[in-house]
């Protein structure tokens, strides 16, 4: 099954939304930057098999981010100066 543009954009939105839920400023900005960089780096990929592999990898990363956010919420941290 070939991945459509809407599937890619949907995954991107989900990754960005979940990454934004990190309680820690440093983890949050790191995750957001990694998601953006990964999608920019693979923007020109057109091979359907490679796109499908990247989508599967992205879905795995989404699951990992969700787990990490849940763990991060269990152990509250102090806000940094940057957070205000």
PyMOL commands that set and color helices and strands:
alter all, ss='L'
color gray80, all
select helices_A, chain A and resi 5-19+25-41+48-74
alter helices_A, ss='H'
color red, helices_A
deselect
rebuild
show_as cartoon
